[in-house]
Amino acid sequence: MSEKESDIEIEDKKELYSYQQGDINAIFDRLDNAPHNHHLLYQLPTGGGKTVIFSEIVRRYLSKHDKKVLVLTHRIELCKQTSKMLKGFDVKNKIINSKVKELPDQNDYSCFVAMVETLKNRINDKKLHLDNIGLVIIDEAHYNSFRKLLSFFKNSFILGVTATPLSSNIKLPMNENYNELIVGDTISSLIEKGFLAKAITYSYDVGLTSLKVGINGDYTVKSSDDLYSQLAMQEKLIHAYTEKSMGKKTLIFNNGINTSLYVYETFREAGIPIRHLDNTSNPEDRRDILSWFKHTPDAVLTSVGILTTGFDEPTVESIILNRATKSLTLYFQMIGRGSRKLHNKDTFTVIDLGNNAARFGLWDEPVDWQHIFKSPEYYLENLRDDAEIELHFKYQMPPELRAKFAKTEVVTFDVDEAHKQAIAQNLRSKIVIERSLEQHANMCVDNSEDLYTAKQLAKELQEDIESRMKRYASCLSHCSKNYREWLIEDYKLKLNLLIGKKIREKLF
């Protein structure tokens, strides 16, 4: 064995659980009975042991067939982890990475683990040719980079493995490359059986209508940075962390480097132990930061474009989604980083600052993967959009602001109910705004000694006003964006006038 190969440690062979055995048997039923070039997709949640399962499949396949196996991954970390696991199952394998230019020793191996881009380049350069490949296993099969290699293995059985059988590119659906899907155990079942920790999710409403969607179908980095770098969002983040995750080992996922750096500074200034990591970090810094994170009990790691795959730190107790995404796969990957169960860890915390749970459902809710596999366009077209999600926001006055209105018993106002009553009584819709203005003006006057203080309090009602006017606009038939914006400005103007009137009445 060469010195470089010895760098890959051998993983102790894992004991297979009953649900894993059942899935392996189902896959071998297809291997034994379907056409030799059948394309099969297999779904199992993150943490369910996909690498263990396909390592056992490789071992069993090689014992039954006089053919070789190729395992494809999209990241070097996954290559190393896969090779290590395969060796634990007594499968001698060779990694094909950027350092491997030719394969003069390929007859010494029955299994190869390769990076997609590297293998594609070697084959295209005609410097490398793999003979007698009977089975190709594609890890993280939802990535489209694997399509480039399928034409080179037309006579091989293809087994794609993924936690989310939904293509990363809607224009290239997975049902075009796979004949069928086998669905493994569900997240809720794996939690119930004690294999995964349960996620306790806390969602904080965030207005996302300023976000732009890019050509990849997800929110752009620039529009995300513009929103999440704002002081109000940083304050919401630090409040959520302090309220739900203080002292817990925490991973924060962001969409942009600027946002992550703002997060780093915000937490550092608050005296919270935090480091920042993104895909521009050099390998030495990455190793140093991950080692610090592993060995620091209350560590916070803020990251971008990294740590969603090929990263495993079981001691993570809290996940913060400091971003919104339209990618179901990314949503599951991010939360999955905290789902590893330990003897002293049955649950973990998820803080959602991107309305993601409202868009996709909670992490452990049932998902009809067969439907998504067969009709991905229908699924994506019927995801709740941001405007619809925000219609159901319930404004809750922060405790520190509520304290400033201590003399007022009720500070809430149900716009929908008020509008329903107005219609039932044949009153004008604007009576709802008038009643809301009356309440807000009384709140400001009753908790102030003079006009200046009352008007300052009115300024702090901005979020409440926006929430009420958004609800009011939704009660009406189609309202333009300009009209909604005018409603808010007109409301604030009328509120100040009404406050002035009430203060004069109070004084004189």
SVG drawing of the C-alpha trace seen along z (x, -y; Angstrom):
<svg xmlns="http://www.w3.org/2000/svg" viewBox="-75 -74 79 89">
<polyline fill="none" stroke="black" stroke-width="0.4" points="0.0,0.0 1.4,-3.4 1.9,-6.2 -0.9,-8.2 -3.4,-5.4 -2.5,-4.7 -3.8,-8.2 -7.3,-6.8 -8.2,-5.2 -10.3,-2.1 -13.8,-2.6 -14.9,0.1 -17.6,2.2 -21.0,1.0 -23.8,3.3 -26.7,3.1 -30.1,2.2 -33.3,4.0 -34.6,1.1 -31.2,0.9 -31.3,4.7 -34.8,4.4 -33.8,1.6 -30.7,3.5 -32.8,6.6 -35.2,4.4 -32.3,2.9 -30.8,6.4 -34.2,7.5 -33.8,4.9 -30.2,5.8 -31.1,9.5 -34.2,9.1 -34.2,5.7 -32.3,5.2 -28.5,4.9 -28.6,1.2 -31.5,0.3 -31.3,-3.1 -32.6,-2.9 -32.9,-5.8 -32.8,-5.2 -34.0,-7.8 -33.0,-7.8 -32.9,-10.8 -29.6,-12.3 -28.3,-10.3 -30.1,-7.1 -26.8,-5.5 -26.7,-5.8 -22.9,-5.2 -23.2,-2.1 -26.0,-0.8 -24.2,-1.2 -20.9,0.1 -22.7,3.3 -24.3,3.3 -20.8,3.1 -19.5,5.9 -22.4,8.2 -22.4,7.3 -18.7,8.1 -19.2,11.4 -21.9,12.4 -20.6,10.8 -17.4,10.9 -17.6,7.2 -16.3,4.0 -18.0,1.1 -17.6,-2.6 -18.7,-5.0 -19.1,-8.7 -19.1,-11.7 -19.0,-15.4 -16.6,-16.4 -13.2,-15.2 -14.3,-15.0 -17.0,-12.5 -14.5,-10.5 -12.3,-10.0 -15.2,-9.2 -16.6,-6.7 -13.3,-5.0 -12.8,-4.7 -16.3,-3.1 -15.8,-0.7 -12.5,0.5 -14.4,1.2 -16.6,3.6 -13.4,5.3 -13.8,3.7 -10.4,2.9 -10.8,-0.4 -8.9,-3.1 -9.6,-6.8 -9.4,-8.6 -8.6,-12.2 -6.8,-15.0 -3.4,-13.4 -4.4,-10.2 -3.6,-10.7 -3.7,-7.0 -4.7,-3.7 -2.0,-1.1 -2.9,0.8 -6.6,1.0 -6.6,4.8 -5.6,4.7 -8.9,3.2 -12.5,4.2 -13.9,0.9 -13.1,-2.8 -14.2,-6.0 -14.0,-9.0 -14.8,-12.7 -17.1,-13.4 -15.2,-16.3 -11.8,-14.4 -13.1,-11.2 -14.9,-13.2 -11.6,-15.0 -9.6,-11.8 -12.0,-10.0 -12.3,-13.0 -8.5,-13.2 -8.5,-9.5 -5.9,-9.0 -8.0,-6.7 -10.4,-3.9 -12.4,-1.8 -13.1,1.8 -15.8,4.1 -17.9,1.8 -21.1,3.6 -22.5,1.2 -22.2,-2.6 -23.3,-4.1 -23.9,-7.9 -23.8,-9.5 -25.8,-12.8 -27.5,-11.9 -29.7,-15.1 -26.7,-17.0 -26.7,-17.2 -23.0,-17.0 -23.3,-13.2 -25.3,-13.4 -22.0,-14.1 -20.7,-10.6 -23.8,-8.4 -23.2,-8.1 -19.8,-6.3 -21.6,-3.6 -24.5,-2.7 -24.2,1.0 -23.9,0.6 -26.6,0.8 -26.9,-2.8 -27.8,-3.2 -28.4,-6.8 -28.5,-7.6 -29.9,-10.8 -31.9,-12.2 -34.0,-14.3 -34.9,-12.9 -35.5,-16.4 -33.0,-17.6 -31.0,-20.7 -32.0,-21.9 -35.7,-21.9 -35.0,-21.8 -33.2,-18.4 -35.7,-16.3 -34.4,-13.1 -37.2,-11.0 -35.4,-11.5 -32.3,-9.6 -33.9,-7.1 -36.5,-4.4 -37.8,-4.2 -37.5,-5.3 -37.2,-3.2 -38.2,-5.2 -36.5,-4.3 -37.5,-5.0 -39.0,-8.4 -37.4,-11.0 -40.2,-10.6 -39.7,-6.8 -36.0,-7.1 -36.6,-9.5 -39.1,-7.2 -36.7,-4.2 -33.9,-6.2 -31.6,-6.7 -32.1,-10.5 -32.5,-13.3 -35.8,-15.3 -35.8,-18.9 -37.5,-21.5 -38.2,-24.3 -38.7,-28.0 -39.8,-30.2 -39.5,-33.9 -41.5,-35.8 -39.3,-37.6 -40.4,-39.8 -38.8,-38.4 -40.6,-40.3 -37.3,-42.2 -35.5,-39.0 -34.8,-38.3 -34.8,-34.8 -31.8,-34.0 -31.5,-31.8 -30.8,-28.7 -34.3,-29.1 -33.1,-30.2 -32.7,-33.6 -29.7,-35.6 -26.8,-36.2 -26.9,-39.9 -30.6,-40.4 -30.0,-38.0 -27.0,-40.0 -29.0,-43.3 -31.7,-41.9 -29.8,-39.9 -27.0,-42.4 -29.5,-45.0 -29.3,-46.0 -32.9,-44.9 -32.1,-41.3 -28.9,-41.1 -30.8,-42.1 -33.5,-39.5 -30.8,-36.9 -29.0,-37.7 -32.3,-37.9 -33.4,-34.4 -30.0,-32.9 -30.1,-34.4 -33.7,-33.2 -33.4,-29.7 -29.8,-28.6 -27.5,-30.5 -24.7,-28.2 -25.4,-25.5 -23.0,-24.4 -24.5,-26.2 -24.2,-26.2 -25.4,-29.3 -26.2,-29.0 -26.1,-32.2 -26.5,-32.8 -23.8,-35.4 -20.3,-36.0 -21.1,-39.6 -23.9,-38.4 -21.8,-35.8 -19.1,-38.4 -21.7,-40.7 -23.0,-37.8 -19.4,-37.1 -18.9,-40.8 -22.3,-41.0 -21.7,-37.8 -18.1,-38.7 -19.1,-42.1 -21.7,-40.4 -18.9,-38.2 -20.1,-35.0 -17.4,-32.5 -17.8,-32.5 -15.7,-31.7 -16.5,-32.3 -16.0,-29.8 -16.8,-29.9 -15.7,-28.2 -12.8,-30.7 -11.1,-29.5 -7.9,-27.7 -7.6,-24.0 -5.4,-24.9 -7.8,-27.5 -10.7,-25.2 -9.0,-22.4 -8.2,-24.8 -11.7,-26.3 -13.4,-22.8 -11.1,-21.6 -12.0,-24.6 -15.7,-24.0 -15.4,-20.4 -13.7,-21.0 -15.5,-24.1 -18.8,-23.2 -20.6,-26.6 -19.0,-27.3 -20.9,-29.2 -19.8,-28.7 -21.2,-31.0 -20.8,-29.6 -21.6,-30.1 -21.8,-27.5 -20.1,-24.8 -20.9,-22.2 -24.1,-21.1 -22.6,-17.8 -19.5,-15.9 -19.5,-17.4 -20.3,-15.5 -20.1,-16.9 -22.5,-14.9 -22.2,-17.4 -24.1,-20.2 -27.1,-21.2 -28.5,-24.1 -29.0,-25.0 -29.9,-28.5 -31.2,-29.1 -30.2,-32.7 -31.3,-32.6 -34.3,-31.7 -34.1,-29.1 -36.4,-27.7 -34.3,-24.4 -35.9,-21.6 -32.6,-19.7 -30.7,-22.5 -33.4,-22.8 -33.0,-19.2 -29.2,-19.3 -28.9,-22.3 -31.2,-20.9 -29.7,-17.4 -26.3,-18.7 -27.8,-18.7 -29.8,-15.4 -27.1,-13.0 -28.2,-11.3 -25.9,-10.9 -26.5,-9.2 -27.0,-12.7 -28.7,-14.3 -32.3,-13.3 -33.3,-16.7 -31.7,-19.7 -32.9,-23.2 -33.7,-24.7 -34.1,-28.5 -35.8,-29.5 -35.2,-33.1 -36.2,-32.5 -39.9,-31.3 -38.5,-27.9 -40.7,-25.8 -43.7,-27.6 -42.6,-27.0 -41.6,-23.3 -43.2,-22.1 -41.4,-20.9 -38.2,-18.8 -39.9,-15.6 -43.2,-16.0 -44.2,-13.3 -43.0,-14.0 -44.5,-12.2 -41.2,-11.5 -42.8,-9.3 -45.0,-12.3 -42.0,-14.7 -40.0,-12.2 -42.7,-11.8 -44.0,-15.3 -41.3,-17.7 -42.7,-20.7 -46.1,-20.3 -44.5,-20.2 -42.3,-23.3 -45.1,-25.3 -47.3,-24.7 -44.8,-25.7 -46.2,-28.6 -44.7,-31.9 -43.4,-34.6 -46.4,-36.9 -48.8,-34.1 -46.7,-33.1 -46.4,-36.7 -50.2,-37.0 -50.4,-34.6 -47.8,-36.4 -49.1,-37.3 -47.4,-40.4 -46.2,-40.1 -44.9,-43.1 -41.4,-42.5 -41.3,-42.5 -39.1,-45.6 -41.6,-47.6 -44.6,-46.1 -43.1,-47.5 -43.4,-51.1 -47.1,-50.6 -47.6,-49.2 -50.6,-51.4 -52.5,-49.9 -54.3,-46.6 -54.7,-45.4 -52.2,-46.3 -53.4,-43.8 -55.9,-44.4 -57.5,-41.7 -57.8,-43.4 -59.5,-40.4 -62.2,-40.1 -62.8,-43.9 -63.2,-43.8 -65.6,-40.9 -67.7,-42.8 -67.7,-45.9 -69.0,-44.0 -71.7,-42.2 -72.9,-45.7 -72.8,-47.2 -70.1,-49.7 -67.3,-51.1 -64.1,-49.1 -62.2,-52.2 -63.9,-51.9 -61.3,-49.2 -58.4,-51.7 -60.2,-54.3 -60.7,-51.9 -57.0,-50.8 -55.9,-54.4 -58.0,-55.1 -56.4,-52.3 -52.8,-53.2 -53.4,-56.9 -54.8,-56.0 -51.8,-53.7 -49.3,-56.5 -51.2,-59.2 -52.0,-57.1 -48.3,-56.1 -46.8,-59.7 -46.7,-62.9 -46.4,-65.2 -46.8,-65.4 -43.1,-64.7 -43.0,-61.5 -46.3,-60.3 -45.0,-60.9 -41.7,-59.0 -43.8,-56.1 -45.8,-56.2 -42.5,-55.8 -41.8,-52.6 -45.1,-51.1 -43.8,-50.9 -43.8,-47.1 -47.2,-46.9 -48.6,-49.4 -47.1,-47.6 -48.5,-44.3 -52.0,-45.8 -52.0,-47.5 -50.8,-44.3 -53.7,-42.5 -56.1,-45.2 -54.9,-45.2 -55.4,-41.5 -59.0,-41.9 -59.7,-44.0 -59.8,-42.9 -56.5,-43.2 -54.3,-46.0 -51.3,-47.3 -47.9,-47.5 -48.1,-51.3 -51.5,-51.4 -50.2,-49.2 -47.2,-51.5 -49.5,-54.6 -51.8,-53.0 -48.8,-52.8 -47.6,-56.3 -51.2,-57.7 -51.8,-55.8 -48.7,-57.2 -49.7,-60.7 -53.2,-60.3 -51.8,-58.7 -49.7,-61.7 -52.6,-64.1 -54.9,-62.1 -52.2,-61.9 -51.9,-65.7 -55.7,-66.1 -55.9,-63.7 -52.9,-65.4 -54.6,-68.8 -57.9,-67.3 -55.9,-65.8 -54.2,-69.0 -57.1,-71.4"/>
</svg>
